[in-house]
Amino acid sequence: MPFVYAIKITRGREEEVMSDLSDKAKEINSRGTPQIYSVTSIPSLRGYVVIEAASFAAIDRLIEGDRFVRGRIKGLVKEEELQKLLVPAPIIDQIKEGYMVEVTGGLLKGMKGKIEFINKTKGEVGISLVGTPNVMPVVVSADSLKVISAESKEDKGA
């Protein structure tokens, strides 16, 4: 039964380390019973590579001599923790009215605004744009928003 481990690496070298370790894992696995099952880099987890392997000894053999590997994290990575990293929560569940956001896609890309209303069923958010004379909220997809300031009316106690 495979276990999931994490190794600390030089930040910014995730793709290079993942490629090197994958090649080395193929070599190790070709010698006998497969010991390394997968080598993965998670974009939101910078400075780490996640490896699915049979044992700590297999990980130690795999990372031995790699110049960008800084060490093995003691213990296993729990499945719940890994699930959170692989499947991020939708942004619409993380925002509230009054939050300051930036539009990251579409015609309004780069514009900043304040959330006026949220329609979770449609996945849309109404924002009033900052620095424009427009007083009506503009409706945009929640997926094209990035939170700038998480200070809402409810947070202030109003």
Contacts in CASP RR format, 6 or more apart in sequence:
PFRMAT RR
TARGET T0000
AUTHOR 0000-0000-0000
METHOD contacts of the structure
MODEL  1
MPFVYAIKITRGREEEVMSDLSDKAKEINSRGTPQIYSVTSIPSLRGYVV
IEAASFAAIDRLIEGDRFVRGRIKGLVKEEELQKLLVPAPIIDQIKEGYM
VEVTGGLLKGMKGKIEFINKTKGEVGISLVGTPNVMPVVVSADSLKVISA
ESKEDKGA
2 37 0 8 1.000
2 52 0 8 1.000
2 53 0 8 1.000
2 54 0 8 1.000
3 52 0 8 1.000
3 53 0 8 1.000
3 54 0 8 1.000
3 55 0 8 1.000
3 76 0 8 1.000
4 50 0 8 1.000
4 51 0 8 1.000
4 52 0 8 1.000
4 76 0 8 1.000
4 77 0 8 1.000
4 79 0 8 1.000
4 82 0 8 1.000
5 50 0 8 1.000
5 51 0 8 1.000
5 52 0 8 1.000
5 53 0 8 1.000
5 56 0 8 1.000
5 59 0 8 1.000
5 72 0 8 1.000
5 73 0 8 1.000
5 75 0 8 1.000
5 76 0 8 1.000
5 77 0 8 1.000
6 48 0 8 1.000
6 49 0 8 1.000
6 50 0 8 1.000
6 51 0 8 1.000
6 72 0 8 1.000
6 73 0 8 1.000
6 77 0 8 1.000
7 48 0 8 1.000
7 49 0 8 1.000
7 51 0 8 1.000
7 59 0 8 1.000
7 63 0 8 1.000
7 69 0 8 1.000
7 70 0 8 1.000
7 71 0 8 1.000
7 72 0 8 1.000
7 73 0 8 1.000
8 47 0 8 1.000
8 48 0 8 1.000
8 69 0 8 1.000
8 70 0 8 1.000
8 71 0 8 1.000
8 72 0 8 1.000
8 73 0 8 1.000
9 17 0 8 1.000
9 47 0 8 1.000
9 48 0 8 1.000
9 49 0 8 1.000
9 68 0 8 1.000
9 69 0 8 1.000
9 70 0 8 1.000
9 71 0 8 1.000
10 17 0 8 1.000
10 47 0 8 1.000
10 68 0 8 1.000
10 70 0 8 1.000
11 46 0 8 1.000
11 47 0 8 1.000
12 46 0 8 1.000
12 47 0 8 1.000
13 47 0 8 1.000
13 68 0 8 1.000
14 41 0 8 1.000
14 46 0 8 1.000
14 47 0 8 1.000
14 48 0 8 1.000
14 49 0 8 1.000
15 41 0 8 1.000
16 68 0 8 1.000
17 41 0 8 1.000
17 49 0 8 1.000
17 66 0 8 1.000
17 68 0 8 1.000
17 69 0 8 1.000
18 39 0 8 1.000
18 40 0 8 1.000
18 41 0 8 1.000
18 49 0 8 1.000
20 66 0 8 1.000
20 68 0 8 1.000
21 39 0 8 1.000
21 49 0 8 1.000
21 51 0 8 1.000
21 62 0 8 1.000
21 63 0 8 1.000
21 66 0 8 1.000
22 39 0 8 1.000
24 62 0 8 1.000
24 66 0 8 1.000
25 36 0 8 1.000
25 39 0 8 1.000
25 62 0 8 1.000
28 35 0 8 1.000
28 36 0 8 1.000
28 58 0 8 1.000
28 61 0 8 1.000
28 62 0 8 1.000
29 35 0 8 1.000
29 36 0 8 1.000
34 54 0 8 1.000
35 53 0 8 1.000
35 54 0 8 1.000
35 55 0 8 1.000
35 58 0 8 1.000
35 61 0 8 1.000
36 51 0 8 1.000
36 52 0 8 1.000
36 53 0 8 1.000
36 54 0 8 1.000
36 58 0 8 1.000
36 59 0 8 1.000
36 62 0 8 1.000
37 52 0 8 1.000
37 53 0 8 1.000
37 54 0 8 1.000
38 51 0 8 1.000
38 52 0 8 1.000
39 49 0 8 1.000
39 50 0 8 1.000
39 51 0 8 1.000
39 52 0 8 1.000
40 49 0 8 1.000
40 50 0 8 1.000
40 51 0 8 1.000
40 52 0 8 1.000
41 49 0 8 1.000
41 50 0 8 1.000
42 48 0 8 1.000
42 50 0 8 1.000
42 85 0 8 1.000
42 86 0 8 1.000
44 85 0 8 1.000
44 88 0 8 1.000
45 85 0 8 1.000
48 73 0 8 1.000
50 77 0 8 1.000
50 82 0 8 1.000
51 59 0 8 1.000
51 62 0 8 1.000
53 59 0 8 1.000
53 62 0 8 1.000
56 72 0 8 1.000
59 72 0 8 1.000
60 72 0 8 1.000
63 69 0 8 1.000
63 71 0 8 1.000
63 72 0 8 1.000
90 142 0 8 1.000
90 143 0 8 1.000
91 142 0 8 1.000
91 143 0 8 1.000
91 145 0 8 1.000
91 147 0 8 1.000
92 118 0 8 1.000
92 120 0 8 1.000
92 123 0 8 1.000
92 125 0 8 1.000
92 142 0 8 1.000
94 147 0 8 1.000
95 101 0 8 1.000
95 115 0 8 1.000
95 118 0 8 1.000
95 125 0 8 1.000
95 142 0 8 1.000
95 145 0 8 1.000
95 147 0 8 1.000
96 115 0 8 1.000
96 118 0 8 1.000
96 150 0 8 1.000
96 152 0 8 1.000
96 154 0 8 1.000
96 155 0 8 1.000
97 115 0 8 1.000
97 116 0 8 1.000
97 117 0 8 1.000
97 118 0 8 1.000
97 152 0 8 1.000
97 153 0 8 1.000
97 154 0 8 1.000
98 114 0 8 1.000
98 115 0 8 1.000
98 116 0 8 1.000
98 151 0 8 1.000
98 152 0 8 1.000
98 153 0 8 1.000
99 114 0 8 1.000
99 115 0 8 1.000
99 147 0 8 1.000
99 148 0 8 1.000
99 149 0 8 1.000
99 150 0 8 1.000
99 151 0 8 1.000
99 152 0 8 1.000
100 112 0 8 1.000
100 113 0 8 1.000
100 114 0 8 1.000
100 115 0 8 1.000
100 130 0 8 1.000
100 147 0 8 1.000
100 148 0 8 1.000
100 149 0 8 1.000
100 151 0 8 1.000
101 112 0 8 1.000
101 113 0 8 1.000
101 114 0 8 1.000
101 115 0 8 1.000
101 125 0 8 1.000
101 127 0 8 1.000
101 145 0 8 1.000
101 146 0 8 1.000
101 147 0 8 1.000
101 148 0 8 1.000
102 110 0 8 1.000
102 111 0 8 1.000
102 112 0 8 1.000
102 113 0 8 1.000
102 145 0 8 1.000
102 146 0 8 1.000
102 148 0 8 1.000
103 109 0 8 1.000
103 110 0 8 1.000
103 111 0 8 1.000
103 112 0 8 1.000
103 113 0 8 1.000
103 127 0 8 1.000
103 140 0 8 1.000
103 144 0 8 1.000
103 145 0 8 1.000
104 110 0 8 1.000
104 144 0 8 1.000
104 145 0 8 1.000
104 146 0 8 1.000
105 144 0 8 1.000
106 144 0 8 1.000
108 129 0 8 1.000
108 138 0 8 1.000
108 140 0 8 1.000
109 144 0 8 1.000
111 129 0 8 1.000
111 130 0 8 1.000
111 132 0 8 1.000
112 129 0 8 1.000
112 130 0 8 1.000
112 148 0 8 1.000
113 127 0 8 1.000
113 128 0 8 1.000
113 129 0 8 1.000
113 130 0 8 1.000
114 127 0 8 1.000
114 128 0 8 1.000
114 130 0 8 1.000
115 125 0 8 1.000
115 126 0 8 1.000
115 127 0 8 1.000
115 152 0 8 1.000
116 126 0 8 1.000
116 127 0 8 1.000
116 128 0 8 1.000
116 137 0 8 1.000
117 125 0 8 1.000
117 126 0 8 1.000
117 137 0 8 1.000
118 124 0 8 1.000
118 125 0 8 1.000
118 126 0 8 1.000
118 142 0 8 1.000
119 125 0 8 1.000
119 126 0 8 1.000
119 139 0 8 1.000
123 141 0 8 1.000
123 142 0 8 1.000
123 143 0 8 1.000
124 139 0 8 1.000
124 140 0 8 1.000
124 141 0 8 1.000
124 142 0 8 1.000
125 139 0 8 1.000
125 140 0 8 1.000
125 141 0 8 1.000
125 142 0 8 1.000
125 145 0 8 1.000
126 137 0 8 1.000
126 138 0 8 1.000
126 139 0 8 1.000
126 140 0 8 1.000
127 137 0 8 1.000
127 138 0 8 1.000
127 140 0 8 1.000
127 145 0 8 1.000
128 134 0 8 1.000
128 135 0 8 1.000
128 136 0 8 1.000
128 137 0 8 1.000
128 138 0 8 1.000
129 138 0 8 1.000
END
